[in-house]
Amino acid sequence: MTEIHQYTLQLEQMCDSLKCQSCSKCDQFVSHGFVYKKQHQGDKEKVGKRIFCTNRYCRSGCGSTFRLYLCTEIPILHFGTAELLIFLRALLSHASIGVAYEKATGTVEPRNAYRWLNKLKDKLIDYRQFLKVRHEKITTAFKSRGHRLKILLPTLQRVFSTFTNLSNFSNPCASYQISQPDNFI
């Protein structure tokens, strides 16, 4: 978080390297506060930083706000990449969806696990584009799984093995978020 904060405080020095996605201007960004994620007890945790393409004080930006997140956070989920990794590794080792979700989150009700799987299936094309593969063959290891898992798990297994070989960072979900312009899920 300290590195992200320092980065946002030096935005004026990086005017040529950072371009607004909305208006394509380069020298209009300013630091604009932290992004928080609410915890179970009502405490807030800093998970990112906002930057603002400013249209104030004689600047000609568009007024858009962007968020920079820690690589271990997934903006749309309450849980981070560590819990998602535990869930996916449990599925890869043939645990049921309910058991894998309980192992990852400590929650007995697997309702959100199916939401995670739907989001992962929606991102399948991005994973395959990253791997430069059109279609992943269903291996014998996943033949007994449901249709969604038969399609999803071989691709995720290859993504994990790719990042395990490329990086010494132990979380392939976070490594994916660092190397790709989009979130893991």
C-alpha positions in Angstrom: 0.0 0.0 0.0 2.9 2.3 0.7 4.3 1.8 -2.8 0.9 2.6 -4.4 0.6 5.7 -2.2 4.1 6.9 -3.2 3.3 6.2 -6.8 0.1 8.4 -6.7 2.0 11.2 -5.0 4.5 11.3 -7.9 1.9 11.4 -10.7 3.0 14.8 -12.0 6.5 13.5 -12.6 5.1 10.6 -14.7 3.0 12.7 -17.0 4.0 11.0 -20.2 3.7 7.4 -19.0 0.1 7.4 -17.6 -2.8 8.1 -20.0 -6.4 8.5 -19.0 -8.6 5.8 -20.5 -11.5 8.2 -21.0 -10.0 11.4 -22.4 -6.5 10.2 -23.4 -4.8 13.1 -21.7 -1.5 12.4 -20.0 -0.8 15.1 -17.4 -4.0 15.5 -15.5 -3.9 12.9 -12.7 -3.8 13.7 -9.0 -4.0 11.5 -5.9 -7.6 11.2 -4.7 -7.8 9.2 -1.5 -7.8 5.5 -0.5 -10.2 2.7 -1.4 -11.4 0.7 1.6 -13.0 -2.8 2.0 -15.3 -3.3 4.9 -14.5 -6.2 7.2 -16.8 -8.4 9.3 -16.6 -6.4 12.5 -17.2 -3.1 10.6 -13.5 -2.2 10.5 -12.2 -0.7 7.2 -9.1 -2.0 5.5 -7.1 0.0 2.9 -7.1 -2.1 -0.3 -6.2 0.5 -3.0 -5.9 4.1 -4.0 -8.0 6.4 -6.2 -6.5 8.8 -8.8 -8.5 11.6 -10.4 -8.2 12.9 -14.0 -8.7 16.4 -12.7 -10.7 19.2 -14.3 -10.1 21.6 -11.5 -7.5 24.4 -11.0 -6.8 25.2 -14.6 -6.5 21.5 -15.7 -8.4 20.1 -18.6 -9.0 16.5 -17.5 -12.3 14.7 -17.9 -13.1 14.2 -14.2 -12.9 10.4 -14.2 -11.8 8.6 -11.1 -9.7 5.4 -11.4 -8.8 2.8 -8.7 -5.4 1.1 -8.2 -5.8 -2.0 -6.1 -3.3 -4.2 -4.3 -2.5 -7.3 -6.3 -3.9 -9.5 -3.5 -7.4 -7.9 -3.7 -10.2 -8.6 -6.1 -12.4 -5.4 -6.4 -15.8 -7.1 -6.7 -15.3 -9.8 -4.0 -15.3 -9.6 -0.3 -12.5 -12.2 -0.2 -9.1 -11.8 -1.8 -6.9 -13.8 -4.1 -5.6 -16.0 -1.2 -9.1 -17.4 -0.5 -9.8 -17.8 -4.2 -6.5 -19.7 -4.6 -7.4 -22.0 -1.7 -10.8 -22.6 -3.3 -9.4 -23.3 -6.8 -6.6 -25.6 -5.5 -9.1 -27.6 -3.5 -11.2 -28.0 -6.7 -8.2 -29.0 -8.6 -7.5 -31.7 -6.0 -11.0 -33.1 -6.5 -12.8 -31.6 -3.5 -16.5 -30.9 -3.9 -17.6 -27.2 -4.4 -19.0 -27.0 -0.9 -15.9 -28.5 0.7 -13.6 -26.2 -1.3 -15.6 -23.1 -0.4 -15.7 -24.0 3.2 -11.9 -24.6 3.2 -11.3 -21.2 1.6 -13.7 -19.0 3.5 -14.8 -21.0 6.6 -18.4 -20.6 5.4 -20.6 -23.7 5.3 -23.1 -22.3 2.8 -21.6 -22.6 -0.7 -24.0 -20.2 -2.4 -21.3 -17.7 -3.3 -19.0 -20.5 -4.6 -21.4 -20.9 -7.5 -21.2 -17.2 -8.2 -17.4 -17.4 -8.2 -17.6 -20.3 -10.6 -19.9 -18.3 -12.9 -17.5 -15.3 -12.9 -14.5 -17.7 -13.6 -16.4 -19.2 -16.5 -17.1 -15.7 -17.9 -13.3 -15.0 -17.7 -12.4 -18.3 -19.4 -11.8 -16.6 -22.8 -9.3 -14.2 -21.2 -7.4 -17.1 -19.5 -7.3 -19.0 -22.8 -6.2 -15.8 -24.7 -3.4 -15.4 -22.1 -2.4 -19.1 -22.6 -2.8 -18.6 -26.4 -5.1 -21.7 -26.5 -8.5 -21.8 -28.2 -9.8 -24.9 -26.5 -8.5 -26.9 -23.6 -8.8 -30.7 -23.8 -10.6 -32.3 -20.9 -8.1 -34.5 -19.2 -9.0 -37.8 -17.6 -8.4 -36.2 -14.2 -11.5 -34.0 -14.5 -13.9 -36.4 -16.5 -16.0 -37.2 -13.4 -16.6 -33.5 -12.6 -19.7 -31.4 -13.7 -19.8 -29.8 -17.1 -18.7 -26.3 -15.9 -15.7 -27.8 -14.0 -14.7 -30.0 -16.9 -14.3 -26.9 -19.0 -12.8 -24.6 -16.4 -10.4 -26.7 -14.3 -7.9 -27.7 -17.1 -7.5 -24.1 -18.2 -7.0 -22.9 -14.6 -4.5 -25.7 -14.0 -2.4 -24.5 -16.9 -2.7 -20.8 -15.8 -1.5 -21.8 -12.3 1.4 -23.9 -13.7 2.4 -21.0 -16.0 2.6 -18.5 -13.2 4.3 -21.0 -10.9 7.1 -21.4 -13.5 7.3 -17.7 -14.4 7.2 -16.1 -11.0 8.6 -16.8 -7.5 5.4 -15.2 -6.1 3.4 -18.0 -4.5 -0.1 -16.8 -5.6 -0.8 -17.3 -9.3 -4.1 -15.3 -9.0 -2.2 -12.3 -7.8 0.5 -12.8 -10.3 -2.1 -12.9 -13.1 -3.5 -9.5 -11.8 0.0 -8.0 -11.9 0.8 -9.2 -15.4 -2.6 -8.7 -17.0 -4.6 -5.4 -17.4 -7.7 -7.0 -15.9 -8.7 -8.7 -12.6 -8.4 -12.5 -12.2 -12.2 -12.7 -11.7 
